[in-house]
Amino acid sequence: MGGYDNNKPSLSPANNSKTTDSVLNLEFGDPTMYGEYWRQHGDKGTVVISGCDSMSYFTDMGNLCWFLEPELANSIKRLHCIVGNAVTEDRHIVVGSGSTQLYNALLYAFSSPDEPEPISVVCAAPYYSAYADVTDCVRSGLYKWAGDAYTFEKDGPYIEVVTTPNNPDGSIREAVVNRSHGKVIHDLAYYWPQHTPITHPADYDNMLFTFSKTTGHAGSRIGWAFVKDKEVARKMIEFIMINSIGVSKESQLRAAKIFEAVCDSCQNSGSENFFEYGQRLMGGRWEKLRQVLKNSEILSLPEYPLVYCNFSGKIMETKPAFAWLECNDSDCASFLMEHKIKGRGGRRFGVDSKYARFSLVGEEKEFDNFLERLSGIHGKKHHIKIHADRQ
Amino acid sequence: MGGYDNNKPSLSPANNSKTTDSVLNLEFGDPTMYGEYWRQHGDKGTVVISGCDSMSYFTDMGNLCWFLEPELANSIKRLHCIVGNAVTEDRHIVVGSGSTQLYNALLYAFSSPDEPEPISVVCAAPYYSAYADVTDCVRSGLYKWAGDAYTFEKDGPYIEVVTTPNNPDGSIREAVVNRSHGKVIHDLAYYWPQHTPITHPADYDNMLFTFSKTTGHAGSRIGWAFVKDKEVARKMIEFIMINSIGVSKESQLRAAKIFEAVCDSCQNSGSENFFEYGQRLMGGRWEKLRQVLKNSEILSLPEYPLVYCNFSGKIMETKPAFAWLECNDSDCASFLMEHKIKGRGGRRFGVDSKYARFSLVGEEKEFDNFLERLSGIHGKKHHIKIHADRQ
């Protein structure tokens, strides 16, 4: 699942490139920063769909996931093979309308109407705020959000979500409950070279990935899951069948084409490697961001370890899609909102309001605007502080 | 919502064009009969999507439904204006991943976590079997399937689904509960000229339509709702945001292009009018079907009134997407399964098993195969009957 969250986007991120006095909305992780790459290389990812293509509900009746386009399955496997971030053998691929639907499908697969009460769903705080919203959306009698995995003490079956690298804070994580009767969902939305060193092919029972965080195509609503257990995959497919009778064929065909273009860019020296492009962009942004905040006495960023990346063949740092800011004044989100920067406060992620999350994956102008406003805060606060000292 | 239902499609409809002894699967309403039209006219509906198009989650921040492509909204309005089957003014358009998601979104919009118990959802039997599956999928505490509207007697708030023309039986319907505190959803998936005379522009509070039944593009998973009340539309959008963060942009762009092609075909005398094509096809199939069954003492079809169609300018009969067969032997589905024709039994639709539903919207060969097998049954039974008389 992604960096988008489920509040009404009342302040349009579309206004973010305007250097006006309007609020800069960095609440949503809309990955528009890849737009420039695809404007330059878009023809390699162009799809042409005729009026008579892919009209049926059914795609591949030989596959358990009968609505999965074989081209998409093949391109997903090729991509993970090149990047080395996930084991793809001996597991079922299930496609969903974004990884959000797959998350929901996994909750459905792991729960049972025969249980006396809903199964608890937990994630270590700070956790991606949308998990709670999705889990409790229709007050399911099958599953129920139970908050922070660190403080979860209830006996019996549970589901733990492990987001690694984590949204909001970019940390590398493992399951924390580790009791019997637990099911674990690994949300690997950000386990791609532009965001974190690839240290090993992930090899978990239930892994989620999403098109939006991989290449920036958030509008397509495509996610995929690797699922080891056939019965779990079957129940996920049942959930998707009941709730949306499959997944857009057009989006699947486009994702397949885009992934092939990305794979080609990694393998042909004449092309601009997509992930190296992403690494440069994110690396540059993090460098500038740390520079702006390095002398701040108010705001600080997490530190990330330097780790060898198998994909890149060099030592690298995690470069998360979000700045997870800590404010030594209380309530980071409110403080930055005073400076017309809108983020999402720590409470939504299950932690203290002195933290807040701000998107770093928007257009270049949006990011520059963020830096400019942060610089202003630093100066102003510094001034206030000096002024206070004099009094 | 459509004619597809939520059982595992274990017997592939893809095998239906083979005139072998394998089971002919007519359980699902996969509208592949339009394939031939789009193979002939597909270039008019071709979409080209570049790698850099429609990447953002956000489409139209000025619209309440911020993930709706304006091109799709415009083409939907143009289409309904030409066909005359729905009032489009002064209501919100909400797009969904198929009308199934919109149905779910309406249940969410009409229910409240503050109510002491889940709101009852009813539909007059025979009702579309998927409503029950979707409503109770995750055992929501907000809403609950309560079966046949004719026998619904509980006091308090309720939601009634009115499917007109009805799936499975093609009848024209109105709400039957008609009490205060009721919300009504009109599922108008089949209110198109190829299936029924267009007698008036539908003007209800909450109307559902779907791409799959309009033009045959079931794989795209696009539905749309016309919603009068802004707060209802807002809650539907919230539901779609939480559960899939919008709807595939590629599918929306393609639906827009296909609808424009259909509109052009209705307005340019040089083109083959899509709906007239559909009327001829469905008309021909119903004529052949009635011919095959006219002397049957075992199987019978519903009769439909002749009504003036505003769109066509002539008197017409309803030509449903399904044959709703009544069998004077008990259990219609089991009886036809003995003859290697798989349909869906009446019990799933809330009525007696002497009824069963069979798709009429598949490929030509599939339909011919159906007729051939039906003819065989008639002959065989007739033979058996004569034989019995002689004994």
Contacts between the chains, C-beta under 8 A, distances in Angstrom:
chain1	res1	chain2	res2	distance
A	2	B	245	7.3
A	4	B	57	5.6
A	4	B	245	5.3
A	6	B	238	7.6
A	6	B	241	5.4
A	6	B	242	4.7
A	6	B	245	7.8
A	8	B	238	7.2
A	8	B	241	7.8
A	9	B	58	6.7
A	9	B	61	7.2
A	9	B	66	6.4
A	12	B	58	7.1
A	12	B	61	3.8
A	13	B	56	8.0
A	13	B	58	6.3
A	14	B	58	6.3
A	14	B	61	5.3
A	28	B	57	7.0
A	30	B	56	5.4
A	30	B	57	5.2
A	30	B	58	6.5
A	31	B	55	7.7
A	32	B	55	6.4
A	32	B	56	5.6
A	34	B	55	7.0
A	35	B	52	6.0
A	35	B	55	5.9
A	38	B	50	7.7
A	38	B	51	4.3
A	38	B	52	3.7
A	38	B	55	6.8
A	39	B	52	4.5
A	41	B	51	6.3
A	42	B	50	4.2
A	42	B	51	3.5
A	42	B	52	4.1
A	42	B	53	7.6
A	43	B	50	6.8
A	43	B	51	7.0
A	44	B	51	6.4
A	45	B	50	7.1
A	45	B	51	2.8
A	45	B	52	7.9
A	46	B	48	6.5
A	46	B	49	6.8
A	46	B	50	4.9
A	46	B	51	6.1
A	47	B	48	7.5
A	47	B	49	5.2
A	47	B	250	7.8
A	48	B	46	6.4
A	48	B	47	7.5
A	48	B	48	5.1
A	49	B	46	6.7
A	49	B	47	5.2
A	49	B	49	7.5
A	49	B	250	7.9
A	49	B	254	6.0
A	50	B	38	7.7
A	50	B	42	4.2
A	50	B	43	6.8
A	50	B	45	7.1
A	50	B	46	4.9
A	51	B	38	4.3
A	51	B	41	6.3
A	51	B	42	3.5
A	51	B	43	7.0
A	51	B	44	6.4
A	51	B	45	2.8
A	51	B	46	6.1
A	51	B	257	7.9
A	51	B	258	6.2
A	51	B	261	6.6
A	52	B	35	6.0
A	52	B	38	3.7
A	52	B	39	4.5
A	52	B	42	4.1
A	52	B	45	7.9
A	53	B	42	7.6
A	54	B	219	4.5
A	54	B	220	7.7
A	55	B	31	7.7
A	55	B	32	6.4
A	55	B	34	7.0
A	55	B	35	5.9
A	55	B	38	6.8
A	55	B	216	5.5
A	55	B	217	5.3
A	55	B	218	6.3
A	55	B	219	5.7
A	56	B	13	8.0
A	56	B	30	5.4
A	56	B	32	5.5
A	56	B	218	6.0
A	56	B	219	5.7
A	57	B	4	5.7
A	57	B	28	7.0
A	57	B	30	5.2
A	57	B	212	7.6
A	57	B	218	4.6
A	57	B	219	6.2
A	58	B	9	6.7
A	58	B	12	7.1
A	58	B	13	6.4
A	58	B	14	6.3
A	58	B	30	6.5
A	59	B	219	7.3
A	61	B	9	7.2
A	61	B	12	3.8
A	61	B	14	5.3
A	66	B	9	6.4
A	97	B	97	5.2
A	97	B	221	7.6
A	97	B	244	4.3
A	97	B	247	7.9
A	97	B	248	7.2
A	98	B	244	5.3
A	98	B	245	5.5
A	100	B	242	7.8
A	100	B	243	6.4
A	100	B	244	5.8
A	100	B	245	5.9
A	101	B	243	6.7
A	101	B	244	5.4
A	104	B	243	6.7
A	107	B	138	8.0
A	108	B	137	7.4
A	108	B	138	6.2
A	113	B	139	6.0
A	130	B	242	7.5
A	133	B	242	5.3
A	134	B	242	5.8
A	134	B	243	6.8
A	137	B	108	7.4
A	137	B	239	7.1
A	137	B	242	5.0
A	137	B	243	6.6
A	138	B	107	8.0
A	138	B	108	6.2
A	138	B	138	6.3
A	138	B	140	4.2
A	138	B	141	7.5
A	138	B	142	5.3
A	138	B	143	7.7
A	139	B	113	6.0
A	139	B	140	6.0
A	139	B	141	3.4
A	139	B	142	5.3
A	140	B	138	4.2
A	140	B	139	5.9
A	140	B	140	6.2
A	140	B	141	7.3
A	141	B	138	7.5
A	141	B	139	3.4
A	141	B	140	7.3
A	141	B	141	6.1
A	142	B	138	5.4
A	142	B	139	5.3
A	143	B	138	7.7
A	212	B	57	7.6
A	216	B	55	5.5
A	217	B	55	5.4
A	218	B	55	6.3
A	218	B	56	6.0
A	218	B	57	4.6
A	218	B	245	7.7
A	219	B	54	4.5
A	219	B	55	5.6
A	219	B	56	5.6
A	219	B	57	6.2
A	219	B	59	7.3
A	219	B	246	7.1
A	219	B	248	7.7
A	219	B	249	3.9
A	219	B	250	8.0
A	220	B	54	7.7
A	220	B	248	6.0
A	220	B	249	6.4
A	220	B	250	6.0
A	221	B	97	7.6
A	221	B	244	5.8
A	221	B	245	6.7
A	221	B	246	6.2
A	221	B	247	6.7
A	221	B	248	5.0
A	222	B	248	8.0
A	238	B	6	7.6
A	238	B	8	7.2
A	239	B	137	7.1
A	241	B	6	5.4
A	241	B	8	7.7
A	242	B	6	4.7
A	242	B	100	7.8
A	242	B	130	7.5
A	242	B	133	5.3
A	242	B	134	5.8
A	242	B	137	5.0
A	243	B	100	6.4
A	243	B	101	6.7
A	243	B	104	6.6
A	243	B	134	6.8
A	243	B	137	6.6
A	243	B	243	8.0
A	244	B	97	4.3
A	244	B	98	5.2
A	244	B	100	5.7
A	244	B	101	5.4
A	244	B	221	5.8
A	244	B	244	7.7
A	245	B	2	7.4
A	245	B	4	5.2
A	245	B	6	7.7
A	245	B	98	5.5
A	245	B	100	5.9
A	245	B	218	7.7
A	245	B	221	6.7
A	246	B	219	7.1
A	246	B	221	6.2
A	247	B	97	7.9
A	247	B	221	6.7
A	248	B	97	7.2
A	248	B	219	7.7
A	248	B	220	6.0
A	248	B	221	5.0
A	248	B	222	8.0
A	248	B	248	3.8
A	248	B	250	6.4
A	248	B	251	4.4
A	249	B	219	3.9
A	249	B	220	6.4
A	249	B	251	7.9
A	250	B	47	7.8
A	250	B	49	7.9
A	250	B	219	8.0
A	250	B	220	6.0
A	250	B	248	6.4
A	250	B	250	3.7
A	250	B	251	4.8
A	250	B	253	7.9
A	250	B	254	5.3
A	251	B	248	4.3
A	251	B	249	7.9
A	251	B	250	4.9
A	251	B	251	6.5
A	253	B	250	7.9
A	254	B	49	6.0
A	254	B	250	5.3
A	257	B	51	7.9
A	258	B	51	6.2
A	261	B	51	6.6
